[in-house]
Structure formats: C-alpha cells, structure tokens
Amino acid sequence: MKSMKWKIFATLVVGLGLAGCDGTPLVQSGDADETVVERKLDPTQVTRGKAVYEKVCLECHGIGGKGQPGDWRIRDADGHFPPPPLDDSAHAWHHPTAVLLDMIREGSPQGQGKMPAWKGKLSEQEMLDGVAYIKSLWSDEVYALWWKLEQKSLEP
Ligand code: HEC
C-alpha cells in the first residue's frame, strides 16, 4: 500500500520540527538519507495488543493512547509525572522496542511516576502485542523516525 511507505527527507524532518529528547534534531540537515521504511506490523498482533491495552492500559493512557487532559510533562502535586500519551504526540516513539518493553515490565523508576510494573501480571507475548498496538498509533513519518532509532539501537 502506497501510504505505508515513507521516504525520510532531512528537509521534511526539519520542517516538522521533530526533535530528540535533548532537543537536537533527530536527523541532521545534510543527512540526505532516503531510507524507505515499510511498516511491518502484524494486524493480528495489533488486534491482540489493542485488547490488552484496553483492558489494563487505557484507564491511564487514554483512548487510542491519547493520554489524559493536561500537560503530561508537568509533575502533579505529589511530584509524579502523569501518564503520557503513547501515540506520536509525546515521547514513546523516541524509544526502541527493548526500552519500551523494559518500561512496561518494570514500571516507573522510583519516585518518577506511577506506572505499575507488568512483569508477572502480563506475559511477554502480551507486552509485545501491546507495544505493536502502540506502534500502530504512530503516523507513517513518526514510525519511520522511530525505525531509524530502532536500527541504531540494534547496532553492535
Ligand atoms: C496507573 C496508571 C498506568 C497504567 C495502568 C499504565 N501506565 Fe504506562 N505510564 C504511567 C505513567 C504515570 C507513566 C510515566 C512514567 C514516569 O514518568 O515514570 C507511564 C509511562 C509509560 C510508558 C513510557 C512512555 C514514554 O513516553 O517514555 C509506556 C511505554 C507505557 N507507560 C506503557 C503502558 C502500557 C503498555 C500499559 C498497559 C500494559 C500501561 N502503560 C499502563 C501510568 C500507567
């Protein structure tokens, strides 16, 4: 399907103003890389992941991973971060699969948030399915940017 393919052009990325966690552009201008990223999400897995998400994640991360009203970057009165959106409007896509899975397994690092640990409550397969669902919420261009980060994280 044509819309599932996306060419990354440095100009496009800069034009969208997408930046990494520390504010630096994810793709430096001059990087004329034209990698074509094809989404390889298994629709059956995404459907399973949606069911997991709706059962145990939705109450905090909202319908379609849209998060809660208000700013997810501002700590609440107890000093905890609220549940962030998991769609492409926040931070989740900055993390490779392994990091997302760790976050889901282990929950919030001490004191930083109120994300429960899912290890022992969900199977590895259910967590992987959940991550596939989260990826399905991202636009093609954000998915392509995430894919580049994923490849970098897999380099030896
Ligand atoms: C009780 C509320 C709650 C539930 C339920 C919950 N989360 Fe979270 N989640 C959070 C909070 C709060 C954070 C932010 C954590 C922090 O700042 O330490 C978070 C963070 C995350 C992150 C990291 C996002 C980022 O931008 O780095 C992922 C991924 C995530 N949750 C996935 C899930 C999945 C998948 C489920 C269901 C299996 C789930 N969460 C269920 C509250 C929740």
Backbone and ligand atoms as CSV (ligand in chain L), in Angstrom:
chain,resi,resn,atom,element,x,y,z
A,1,MET,N,N,0.853,-1.199,0.000
A,1,MET,CA,C,0.000,0.000,0.000
A,1,MET,C,C,0.886,1.245,0.000
A,2,LYS,N,N,0.593,2.203,-0.843
A,2,LYS,CA,C,1.486,3.346,-1.023
A,2,LYS,C,C,1.657,4.137,0.276
A,3,SER,N,N,0.564,4.387,0.991
A,3,SER,CA,C,0.650,5.226,2.179
A,3,SER,C,C,1.471,4.588,3.294
A,4,MET,N,N,1.745,3.303,3.174
A,4,MET,CA,C,2.521,2.642,4.214
A,4,MET,C,C,4.019,2.873,4.032
A,5,LYS,N,N,4.395,3.482,2.916
A,5,LYS,CA,C,5.819,3.733,2.683
A,5,LYS,C,C,6.085,5.219,2.848
A,6,TRP,N,N,7.211,5.530,3.386
A,6,TRP,CA,C,7.513,6.931,3.627
A,6,TRP,C,C,8.986,7.166,3.414
A,7,LYS,N,N,9.292,8.121,2.601
A,7,LYS,CA,C,10.703,8.460,2.429
A,7,LYS,C,C,11.086,9.528,3.445
A,8,ILE,N,N,12.234,9.324,4.064
A,8,ILE,CA,C,12.686,10.327,5.026
A,8,ILE,C,C,13.575,11.333,4.285
A,9,PHE,N,N,13.153,12.544,4.270
A,9,PHE,CA,C,13.999,13.605,3.739
A,9,PHE,C,C,14.365,14.518,4.894
A,10,ALA,N,N,15.632,14.876,4.953
A,10,ALA,CA,C,16.087,15.751,6.036
A,10,ALA,C,C,15.238,17.017,6.088
A,11,THR,N,N,14.933,17.591,4.941
A,11,THR,CA,C,14.173,18.845,4.917
A,11,THR,C,C,12.798,18.650,5.540
A,12,LEU,N,N,12.185,17.523,5.242
A,12,LEU,CA,C,10.857,17.244,5.770
A,12,LEU,C,C,10.913,17.166,7.288
A,13,VAL,N,N,11.912,16.444,7.792
A,13,VAL,CA,C,12.034,16.246,9.226
A,13,VAL,C,C,12.260,17.578,9.922
A,14,VAL,N,N,13.171,18.385,9.372
A,14,VAL,CA,C,13.453,19.690,9.962
A,14,VAL,C,C,12.190,20.543,9.890
A,15,GLY,N,N,11.483,20.439,8.757
A,15,GLY,CA,C,10.258,21.213,8.570
A,15,GLY,C,C,9.206,20.877,9.606
A,16,LEU,N,N,9.151,19.626,10.007
A,16,LEU,CA,C,8.167,19.214,11.010
A,16,LEU,C,C,8.598,19.622,12.410
A,17,GLY,N,N,9.880,19.977,12.536
A,17,GLY,CA,C,10.381,20.418,13.835
A,17,GLY,C,C,10.450,19.303,14.849
A,18,LEU,N,N,10.615,18.068,14.405
A,18,LEU,CA,C,10.699,16.957,15.350
A,18,LEU,C,C,12.086,16.926,15.958
A,19,ALA,N,N,12.141,16.725,17.247
A,19,ALA,CA,C,13.437,16.771,17.922
A,19,ALA,C,C,13.577,15.599,18.875
A,20,GLY,N,N,14.802,15.245,19.185
A,20,GLY,CA,C,15.078,14.177,20.136
A,20,GLY,C,C,14.828,14.644,21.554
A,21,CYS,N,N,15.051,13.763,22.516
A,21,CYS,CA,C,14.773,14.066,23.922
A,21,CYS,C,C,15.507,15.326,24.370
A,22,ASP,N,N,16.738,15.504,23.893
A,22,ASP,CA,C,17.530,16.644,24.334
A,22,ASP,C,C,17.359,17.852,23.425
A,23,GLY,N,N,16.386,17.790,22.527
A,23,GLY,CA,C,16.090,18.941,21.690
A,23,GLY,C,C,16.865,18.989,20.380
A,24,THR,N,N,17.850,18.099,20.214
A,24,THR,CA,C,18.584,18.127,18.948
A,24,THR,C,C,17.753,17.438,17.863
A,25,PRO,N,N,17.824,17.934,16.636
A,25,PRO,CA,C,17.055,17.267,15.579
A,25,PRO,C,C,17.494,15.816,15.446
A,26,LEU,N,N,16.531,14.940,15.237
A,26,LEU,CA,C,16.849,13.518,15.137
A,26,LEU,C,C,17.642,13.224,13.883
A,27,VAL,N,N,17.334,13.935,12.828
A,27,VAL,CA,C,18.073,13.761,11.586
A,27,VAL,C,C,18.725,15.099,11.293
A,28,GLN,N,N,20.042,15.115,11.244
A,28,GLN,CA,C,20.754,16.365,10.999
A,28,GLN,C,C,20.514,16.784,9.555
A,29,SER,N,N,20.427,18.094,9.321
A,29,SER,CA,C,20.299,18.510,7.925
A,29,SER,C,C,21.613,18.159,7.237
A,30,GLY,N,N,21.529,17.828,5.981
A,30,GLY,CA,C,22.720,17.336,5.284
A,30,GLY,C,C,22.691,15.819,5.233
A,31,ASP,N,N,21.888,15.231,6.077
A,31,ASP,CA,C,21.708,13.785,6.043
A,31,ASP,C,C,20.657,13.490,4.969
A,32,ALA,N,N,21.117,13.253,3.771
A,32,ALA,CA,C,20.190,13.123,2.647
A,32,ALA,C,C,19.737,11.674,2.480
A,33,ASP,N,N,19.622,11.001,3.582
A,33,ASP,CA,C,19.226,9.603,3.592
A,33,ASP,C,C,17.795,9.457,3.072
A,34,GLU,N,N,17.588,8.541,2.169
A,34,GLU,CA,C,16.239,8.344,1.642
A,34,GLU,C,C,15.745,6.938,1.944
A,35,THR,N,N,16.001,6.474,3.139
A,35,THR,CA,C,15.565,5.142,3.515
A,35,THR,C,C,14.052,5.028,3.357
A,36,VAL,N,N,13.618,3.984,2.724
A,36,VAL,CA,C,12.180,3.753,2.627
A,36,VAL,C,C,11.803,2.767,3.734
A,37,VAL,N,N,10.934,3.203,4.596
A,37,VAL,CA,C,10.553,2.365,5.729
A,37,VAL,C,C,9.171,1.786,5.468
A,38,GLU,N,N,9.102,0.501,5.510
A,38,GLU,CA,C,7.815,-0.146,5.309
A,38,GLU,C,C,7.356,-0.687,6.655
A,39,ARG,N,N,6.165,-0.368,7.036
A,39,ARG,CA,C,5.677,-0.865,8.318
A,39,ARG,C,C,5.458,-2.357,8.250
A,40,LYS,N,N,6.000,-3.051,9.244
A,40,LYS,CA,C,5.816,-4.498,9.232
A,40,LYS,C,C,5.043,-4.936,10.465
A,41,LEU,N,N,3.942,-4.281,10.732
A,41,LEU,CA,C,3.159,-4.680,11.899
A,41,LEU,C,C,2.176,-5.773,11.475
A,42,ASP,N,N,2.108,-6.790,12.307
A,42,ASP,CA,C,1.189,-7.889,12.040
A,42,ASP,C,C,-0.197,-7.488,12.561
A,43,PRO,N,N,-1.192,-7.370,11.661
A,43,PRO,CA,C,-2.515,-6.885,12.086
A,43,PRO,C,C,-3.162,-7.737,13.182
A,44,THR,N,N,-2.889,-9.041,13.164
A,44,THR,CA,C,-3.470,-9.909,14.212
A,44,THR,C,C,-2.843,-9.570,15.557
A,45,GLN,N,N,-1.525,-9.313,15.527
A,45,GLN,CA,C,-0.842,-8.950,16.770
A,45,GLN,C,C,-1.341,-7.594,17.279
A,46,VAL,N,N,-1.546,-6.648,16.355
A,46,VAL,CA,C,-2.041,-5.326,16.752
A,46,VAL,C,C,-3.420,-5.462,17.407
A,47,THR,N,N,-4.272,-6.321,16.845
A,47,THR,CA,C,-5.607,-6.533,17.420
A,47,THR,C,C,-5.503,-7.129,18.823
A,48,ARG,N,N,-4.596,-8.109,18.982
A,48,ARG,CA,C,-4.392,-8.686,20.327
A,48,ARG,C,C,-3.877,-7.612,21.286
A,49,GLY,N,N,-2.948,-6.790,20.800
A,49,GLY,CA,C,-2.365,-5.731,21.625
A,49,GLY,C,C,-3.401,-4.696,22.037
A,50,LYS,N,N,-4.328,-4.418,21.137
A,50,LYS,CA,C,-5.389,-3.440,21.433
A,50,LYS,C,C,-6.244,-3.964,22.588
A,51,ALA,N,N,-6.509,-5.274,22.556
A,51,ALA,CA,C,-7.328,-5.872,23.627
A,51,ALA,C,C,-6.602,-5.764,24.976
A,52,VAL,N,N,-5.299,-6.046,24.981
A,52,VAL,CA,C,-4.512,-5.918,26.217
A,52,VAL,C,C,-4.559,-4.459,26.681
A,53,TYR,N,N,-4.310,-3.572,25.741
A,53,TYR,CA,C,-4.275,-2.139,26.056
A,53,TYR,C,C,-5.600,-1.689,26.676
A,54,GLU,N,N,-6.688,-2.089,26.044
A,54,GLU,CA,C,-7.987,-1.603,26.518
A,54,GLU,C,C,-8.346,-2.184,27.877
A,55,LYS,N,N,-7.812,-3.364,28.160
A,55,LYS,CA,C,-8.097,-3.993,29.447
A,55,LYS,C,C,-7.313,-3.318,30.589
A,56,VAL,N,N,-6.014,-3.079,30.378
A,56,VAL,CA,C,-5.192,-2.641,31.524
A,56,VAL,C,C,-4.446,-1.321,31.356
A,57,CYS,N,N,-4.359,-0.769,30.180
A,57,CYS,CA,C,-3.553,0.450,29.990
A,57,CYS,C,C,-4.421,1.689,29.770
A,58,LEU,N,N,-5.573,1.480,29.159
A,58,LEU,CA,C,-6.426,2.590,28.742
A,58,LEU,C,C,-6.816,3.518,29.889
A,59,GLU,N,N,-7.068,2.930,31.068
A,59,GLU,CA,C,-7.528,3.784,32.185
A,59,GLU,C,C,-6.541,4.915,32.468
A,60,CYS,N,N,-5.263,4.689,32.223
A,60,CYS,CA,C,-4.275,5.746,32.451
A,60,CYS,C,C,-3.862,6.449,31.157
A,61,HIS,N,N,-3.604,5.678,30.118
A,61,HIS,CA,C,-3.028,6.282,28.908
A,61,HIS,C,C,-4.084,6.759,27.909
A,62,GLY,N,N,-5.356,6.549,28.240
A,62,GLY,CA,C,-6.429,7.131,27.440
A,62,GLY,C,C,-6.771,6.371,26.175
A,63,ILE,N,N,-7.920,6.725,25.605
A,63,ILE,CA,C,-8.402,6.083,24.382
A,63,ILE,C,C,-7.417,6.362,23.245
A,64,GLY,N,N,-7.043,5.302,22.543
A,64,GLY,CA,C,-6.116,5.452,21.409
A,64,GLY,C,C,-4.763,6.003,21.820
A,65,GLY,N,N,-4.393,5.830,23.098
A,65,GLY,CA,C,-3.086,6.299,23.573
A,65,GLY,C,C,-2.957,7.812,23.598
A,66,LYS,N,N,-4.092,8.492,23.691
A,66,LYS,CA,C,-4.056,9.955,23.637
A,66,LYS,C,C,-3.740,10.610,24.982
A,67,GLY,N,N,-3.605,9.806,26.022
A,67,GLY,CA,C,-3.237,10.359,27.329
A,67,GLY,C,C,-4.402,11.029,28.032
A,68,GLN,N,N,-4.070,11.813,29.038
A,68,GLN,CA,C,-5.075,12.496,29.848
A,68,GLN,C,C,-5.092,13.974,29.488
A,69,PRO,N,N,-6.211,14.655,29.805
A,69,PRO,CA,C,-6.200,16.107,29.580
A,69,PRO,C,C,-5.091,16.743,30.427
A,70,GLY,N,N,-4.549,17.829,29.968
A,70,GLY,CA,C,-3.481,18.489,30.728
A,70,GLY,C,C,-2.115,18.126,30.172
A,71,ASP,N,N,-1.084,18.722,30.726
A,71,ASP,CA,C,0.273,18.550,30.197
A,71,ASP,C,C,0.979,17.399,30.884
A,72,TRP,N,N,1.341,16.372,30.079
A,72,TRP,CA,C,1.999,15.185,30.625
A,72,TRP,C,C,3.418,15.468,31.096
A,73,ARG,N,N,3.944,16.666,30.767
A,73,ARG,CA,C,5.329,16.972,31.166
A,73,ARG,C,C,5.400,17.660,32.520
A,74,ILE,N,N,4.224,17.960,33.101
A,74,ILE,CA,C,4.223,18.681,34.385
A,74,ILE,C,C,3.883,17.728,35.517
A,75,ARG,N,N,4.743,17.688,36.522
A,75,ARG,CA,C,4.531,16.799,37.667
A,75,ARG,C,C,3.274,17.218,38.435
A,76,ASP,N,N,2.577,16.243,38.995
A,76,ASP,CA,C,1.382,16.564,39.793
A,76,ASP,C,C,1.788,17.025,41.193
A,77,ALA,N,N,0.790,17.271,42.045
A,77,ALA,CA,C,1.060,17.805,43.374
A,77,ALA,C,C,1.992,16.893,44.186
A,78,ASP,N,N,1.950,15.573,43.917
A,78,ASP,CA,C,2.840,14.639,44.638
A,78,ASP,C,C,4.224,14.537,44.002
A,79,GLY,N,N,4.439,15.282,42.919
A,79,GLY,CA,C,5.741,15.222,42.250
A,79,GLY,C,C,5.870,14.101,41.247
A,80,HIS,N,N,4.731,13.504,40.868
A,80,HIS,CA,C,4.779,12.423,39.877
A,80,HIS,C,C,4.364,12.929,38.504
A,81,PHE,N,N,4.959,12.329,37.466
A,81,PHE,CA,C,4.521,12.669,36.114
A,81,PHE,C,C,3.211,11.946,35.826
A,82,PRO,N,N,2.268,12.623,35.161
A,82,PRO,CA,C,1.026,11.930,34.761
A,82,PRO,C,C,1.312,10.945,33.619
A,83,PRO,N,N,0.382,10.015,33.376
A,83,PRO,CA,C,0.607,9.080,32.268
A,83,PRO,C,C,0.687,9.849,30.945
A,84,PRO,N,N,1.768,9.690,30.203
A,84,PRO,CA,C,1.882,10.418,28.937
A,84,PRO,C,C,1.057,9.751,27.838
A,85,PRO,N,N,0.724,10.500,26.787
A,85,PRO,CA,C,0.135,9.832,25.617
A,85,PRO,C,C,1.152,8.837,25.069
A,86,LEU,N,N,0.677,7.774,24.461
A,86,LEU,CA,C,1.577,6.796,23.838
A,86,LEU,C,C,1.491,6.874,22.317
A,87,ASP,N,N,0.594,7.725,21.815
A,87,ASP,CA,C,0.543,7.937,20.364
A,87,ASP,C,C,1.762,8.783,19.976
A,88,ASP,N,N,1.762,9.390,18.799
A,88,ASP,CA,C,3.002,10.064,18.402
A,88,ASP,C,C,3.081,11.511,18.861
A,89,SER,N,N,2.175,11.927,19.790
A,89,SER,CA,C,2.206,13.315,20.236
A,89,SER,C,C,3.161,13.522,21.402
A,90,ALA,N,N,3.714,12.441,21.960
A,90,ALA,CA,C,4.587,12.604,23.125
A,90,ALA,C,C,5.925,11.933,22.886
A,91,HIS,N,N,6.298,11.021,23.750
A,91,HIS,CA,C,7.666,10.586,23.878
A,91,HIS,C,C,7.900,9.129,23.522
A,92,ALA,N,N,6.846,8.330,23.568
A,92,ALA,CA,C,7.022,6.880,23.492
A,92,ALA,C,C,7.827,6.474,22.255
A,93,TRP,N,N,7.597,7.169,21.148
A,93,TRP,CA,C,8.248,6.772,19.893
A,93,TRP,C,C,9.738,7.082,19.875
A,94,HIS,N,N,10.245,7.807,20.879
A,94,HIS,CA,C,11.696,8.064,20.960
A,94,HIS,C,C,12.454,6.841,21.469
A,95,HIS,N,N,11.715,5.805,21.869
A,95,HIS,CA,C,12.373,4.664,22.500
A,95,HIS,C,C,12.315,3.420,21.622
A,96,PRO,N,N,13.459,2.714,21.535
A,96,PRO,CA,C,13.445,1.435,20.823
A,96,PRO,C,C,12.558,0.418,21.541
A,97,THR,N,N,12.179,-0.613,20.816
A,97,THR,CA,C,11.299,-1.650,21.365
A,97,THR,C,C,11.793,-2.170,22.714
A,98,ALA,N,N,13.099,-2.442,22.820
A,98,ALA,CA,C,13.632,-3.024,24.055
A,98,ALA,C,C,13.398,-2.100,25.254
A,99,VAL,N,N,13.521,-0.789,25.028
A,99,VAL,CA,C,13.342,0.173,26.115
A,99,VAL,C,C,11.857,0.262,26.496
A,100,LEU,N,N,10.983,0.255,25.492
A,100,LEU,CA,C,9.536,0.282,25.765
A,100,LEU,C,C,9.141,-0.947,26.584
A,101,LEU,N,N,9.669,-2.101,26.186
A,101,LEU,CA,C,9.329,-3.336,26.902
A,101,LEU,C,C,9.823,-3.284,28.352
A,102,ASP,N,N,11.029,-2.749,28.554
A,102,ASP,CA,C,11.568,-2.625,29.910
A,102,ASP,C,C,10.690,-1.741,30.774
A,103,MET,N,N,10.257,-0.638,30.187
A,103,MET,CA,C,9.400,0.312,30.899
A,103,MET,C,C,8.097,-0.385,31.330
A,104,ILE,N,N,7.545,-1.190,30.423
A,104,ILE,CA,C,6.292,-1.877,30.724
A,104,ILE,C,C,6.537,-2.972,31.769
A,105,ARG,N,N,7.631,-3.706,31.618
A,105,ARG,CA,C,7.966,-4.754,32.595
A,105,ARG,C,C,8.186,-4.192,33.987
A,106,GLU,N,N,9.002,-3.129,34.066
A,106,GLU,CA,C,9.489,-2.649,35.367
A,106,GLU,C,C,8.670,-1.498,35.942
A,107,GLY,N,N,7.901,-0.792,35.108
A,107,GLY,CA,C,7.153,0.358,35.596
A,107,GLY,C,C,8.053,1.564,35.825
A,108,SER,N,N,7.503,2.587,36.480
A,108,SER,CA,C,8.258,3.827,36.698
A,108,SER,C,C,9.491,3.591,37.534
A,109,PRO,N,N,10.575,4.278,37.167
A,109,PRO,CA,C,11.706,4.260,38.098
A,109,PRO,C,C,11.266,4.935,39.406
A,110,GLN,N,N,11.816,4.510,40.507
A,110,GLN,CA,C,11.435,5.017,41.839
A,110,GLN,C,C,11.106,6.511,41.837
A,111,GLY,N,N,9.913,6.823,42.262
A,111,GLY,CA,C,9.575,8.220,42.502
A,111,GLY,C,C,9.232,9.039,41.270
A,112,GLN,N,N,9.559,8.514,40.078
A,112,GLN,CA,C,9.354,9.354,38.892
A,112,GLN,C,C,7.927,9.354,38.372
A,113,GLY,N,N,7.191,8.323,38.663
A,113,GLY,CA,C,5.846,8.255,38.111
A,113,GLY,C,C,5.056,7.149,38.776
A,114,LYS,N,N,3.887,6.893,38.253
A,114,LYS,CA,C,3.040,5.878,38.880
A,114,LYS,C,C,2.701,4.774,37.914
A,115,MET,N,N,3.636,4.493,37.031
A,115,MET,CA,C,3.406,3.414,36.073
A,115,MET,C,C,3.656,2.095,36.797
A,116,PRO,N,N,2.638,1.228,36.862
A,116,PRO,CA,C,2.849,-0.057,37.545
A,116,PRO,C,C,3.801,-0.956,36.741
A,117,ALA,N,N,4.445,-1.899,37.415
A,117,ALA,CA,C,5.256,-2.912,36.724
A,117,ALA,C,C,4.319,-4.026,36.276
A,118,TRP,N,N,4.509,-4.498,35.032
A,118,TRP,CA,C,3.594,-5.506,34.489
A,118,TRP,C,C,4.195,-6.902,34.475
A,119,LYS,N,N,5.479,-6.965,34.853
A,119,LYS,CA,C,6.145,-8.274,34.917
A,119,LYS,C,C,5.368,-9.176,35.868
A,120,GLY,N,N,5.060,-10.390,35.440
A,120,GLY,CA,C,4.305,-11.296,36.303
A,120,GLY,C,C,2.799,-11.135,36.181
A,121,LYS,N,N,2.350,-9.956,35.685
A,121,LYS,CA,C,0.899,-9.747,35.520
A,121,LYS,C,C,0.501,-9.963,34.065
A,122,LEU,N,N,1.408,-9.594,33.158
A,122,LEU,CA,C,1.180,-9.844,31.733
A,122,LEU,C,C,2.298,-10.764,31.244
A,123,SER,N,N,1.990,-11.584,30.237
A,123,SER,CA,C,3.042,-12.428,29.657
A,123,SER,C,C,3.913,-11.559,28.755
A,124,GLU,N,N,5.108,-12.058,28.437
A,124,GLU,CA,C,5.985,-11.348,27.494
A,124,GLU,C,C,5.248,-11.108,26.178
A,125,GLN,N,N,4.490,-12.131,25.739
A,125,GLN,CA,C,3.756,-12.005,24.480
A,125,GLN,C,C,2.731,-10.875,24.555
A,126,GLU,N,N,2.025,-10.790,25.680
A,126,GLU,CA,C,1.022,-9.717,25.826
A,126,GLU,C,C,1.695,-8.342,25.797
A,127,MET,N,N,2.882,-8.248,26.416
A,127,MET,CA,C,3.589,-6.965,26.404
A,127,MET,C,C,4.055,-6.619,24.995
A,128,LEU,N,N,4.567,-7.622,24.272
A,128,LEU,CA,C,4.981,-7.398,22.873
A,128,LEU,C,C,3.788,-6.974,22.015
A,129,ASP,N,N,2.655,-7.623,22.243
A,129,ASP,CA,C,1.442,-7.273,21.496
A,129,ASP,C,C,1.037,-5.829,21.806
A,130,GLY,N,N,1.127,-5.466,23.081
A,130,GLY,CA,C,0.793,-4.091,23.493
A,130,GLY,C,C,1.685,-3.079,22.791
A,131,VAL,N,N,2.975,-3.399,22.685
A,131,VAL,CA,C,3.912,-2.494,22.010
A,131,VAL,C,C,3.561,-2.390,20.520
A,132,ALA,N,N,3.165,-3.513,19.913
A,132,ALA,CA,C,2.765,-3.476,18.494
A,132,ALA,C,C,1.553,-2.550,18.321
A,133,TYR,N,N,0.619,-2.623,19.264
A,133,TYR,CA,C,-0.553,-1.734,19.191
A,133,TYR,C,C,-0.127,-0.270,19.304
A,134,ILE,N,N,0.778,0.009,20.260
A,134,ILE,CA,C,1.253,1.390,20.449
A,134,ILE,C,C,1.881,1.900,19.139
A,135,LYS,N,N,2.691,1.054,18.496
A,135,LYS,CA,C,3.331,1.465,17.231
A,135,LYS,C,C,2.292,1.739,16.150
A,136,SER,N,N,1.167,1.028,16.215
A,136,SER,CA,C,0.135,1.221,15.195
A,136,SER,C,C,-0.542,2.587,15.340
A,137,LEU,N,N,-0.313,3.254,16.478
A,137,LEU,CA,C,-0.937,4.560,16.709
A,137,LEU,C,C,-0.102,5.696,16.105
A,138,TRP,N,N,1.114,5.368,15.677
A,138,TRP,CA,C,2.003,6.410,15.162
A,138,TRP,C,C,1.763,6.654,13.678
A,139,SER,N,N,1.956,7.910,13.261
A,139,SER,CA,C,1.836,8.236,11.841
A,139,SER,C,C,3.001,7.590,11.084
A,140,ASP,N,N,2.879,7.522,9.768
A,140,ASP,CA,C,3.942,6.917,8.962
A,140,ASP,C,C,5.276,7.624,9.155
A,141,GLU,N,N,5.262,8.959,9.225
A,141,GLU,CA,C,6.560,9.638,9.331
A,141,GLU,C,C,7.196,9.429,10.697
A,142,VAL,N,N,6.388,9.407,11.751
A,142,VAL,CA,C,6.940,9.154,13.078
A,142,VAL,C,C,7.420,7.702,13.182
A,143,TYR,N,N,6.656,6.799,12.595
A,143,TYR,CA,C,7.088,5.399,12.587
A,143,TYR,C,C,8.450,5.277,11.902
A,144,ALA,N,N,8.640,5.999,10.796
A,144,ALA,CA,C,9.908,5.949,10.057
A,144,ALA,C,C,11.056,6.490,10.906
A,145,LEU,N,N,10.795,7.554,11.663
A,145,LEU,CA,C,11.831,8.106,12.549
A,145,LEU,C,C,12.156,7.114,13.666
A,146,TRP,N,N,11.119,6.521,14.235
A,146,TRP,CA,C,11.314,5.516,15.278
A,146,TRP,C,C,12.155,4.356,14.731
A,147,TRP,N,N,11.854,3.941,13.522
A,147,TRP,CA,C,12.540,2.811,12.901
A,147,TRP,C,C,14.041,3.070,12.815
A,148,LYS,N,N,14.402,4.321,12.485
A,148,LYS,CA,C,15.827,4.670,12.428
A,148,LYS,C,C,16.477,4.539,13.807
A,149,LEU,N,N,15.760,5.003,14.825
A,149,LEU,CA,C,16.297,4.885,16.195
A,149,LEU,C,C,16.444,3.412,16.575
A,150,GLU,N,N,15.463,2.628,16.177
A,150,GLU,CA,C,15.487,1.189,16.468
A,150,GLU,C,C,16.724,0.552,15.814
A,151,GLN,N,N,16.995,0.890,14.553
A,151,GLN,CA,C,18.160,0.308,13.862
A,151,GLN,C,C,19.441,0.694,14.590
A,152,LYS,N,N,19.526,1.976,15.000
A,152,LYS,CA,C,20.719,2.446,15.738
A,152,LYS,C,C,20.899,1.645,17.011
A,153,SER,N,N,19.786,1.403,17.701
A,153,SER,CA,C,19.874,0.702,18.993
A,153,SER,C,C,20.292,-0.752,18.807
A,154,LEU,N,N,20.099,-1.284,17.588
A,154,LEU,CA,C,20.439,-2.681,17.336
A,154,LEU,C,C,21.877,-2.852,16.856
A,155,GLU,N,N,22.527,-1.700,16.552
A,155,GLU,CA,C,23.932,-1.794,16.108
A,155,GLU,C,C,24.790,-2.343,17.241
A,156,PRO,N,N,25.783,-3.166,16.906
A,156,PRO,CA,C,26.599,-3.726,17.974
A,156,PRO,C,C,27.449,-2.649,18.675
L,1,HEC,C1,C,-1.896,3.518,36.842
L,1,HEC,C2,C,-1.672,4.216,35.611
L,1,HEC,C3,C,-0.957,3.479,34.488
L,1,HEC,C4,C,-1.300,2.288,33.869
L,1,HEC,C5,C,-2.476,1.375,34.216
L,1,HEC,C6,C,-0.348,2.093,32.804
L,1,HEC,N1,N,0.555,3.120,32.773
L,1,HEC,FE1,FE,2.087,3.358,31.441
L,1,HEC,N2,N,2.688,5.040,32.407
L,1,HEC,C7,C,2.053,5.600,33.504
L,1,HEC,C8,C,2.811,6.754,33.953
L,1,HEC,C9,C,2.452,7.654,35.131
L,1,HEC,C10,C,3.918,6.861,33.093
L,1,HEC,C11,C,5.034,7.895,33.179
L,1,HEC,C12,C,6.081,7.191,33.996
L,1,HEC,C13,C,7.161,8.004,34.568
L,1,HEC,O1,O,7.281,9.188,34.274
L,1,HEC,O2,O,7.891,7.387,35.369
L,1,HEC,C14,C,3.802,5.765,32.126
L,1,HEC,C15,C,4.705,5.521,31.107
L,1,HEC,C16,C,4.574,4.546,30.141
L,1,HEC,C17,C,5.472,4.361,29.025
L,1,HEC,C18,C,6.701,5.220,28.690
L,1,HEC,C19,C,6.244,6.332,27.795
L,1,HEC,C20,C,7.329,7.274,27.378
L,1,HEC,O3,O,6.954,8.285,26.745
L,1,HEC,O4,O,8.512,7.052,27.645
L,1,HEC,C21,C,4.993,3.312,28.298
L,1,HEC,C22,C,5.572,2.733,27.014
L,1,HEC,C23,C,3.810,2.835,28.987
L,1,HEC,N3,N,3.588,3.616,30.099
L,1,HEC,C24,C,3.044,1.780,28.545
L,1,HEC,C25,C,1.992,1.233,29.268
L,1,HEC,C26,C,1.297,0.031,28.890
L,1,HEC,C27,C,1.594,-0.779,27.637
L,1,HEC,C28,C,0.361,-0.195,29.852
L,1,HEC,C29,C,-0.583,-1.367,29.956
L,1,HEC,C30,C,0.049,-2.686,29.935
L,1,HEC,C31,C,0.450,0.881,30.820
L,1,HEC,N4,N,1.458,1.733,30.427
L,1,HEC,C32,C,-0.368,1.019,31.931
L,1,HEC,C33,C,0.891,5.144,34.087
L,1,HEC,C34,C,0.223,3.989,33.780
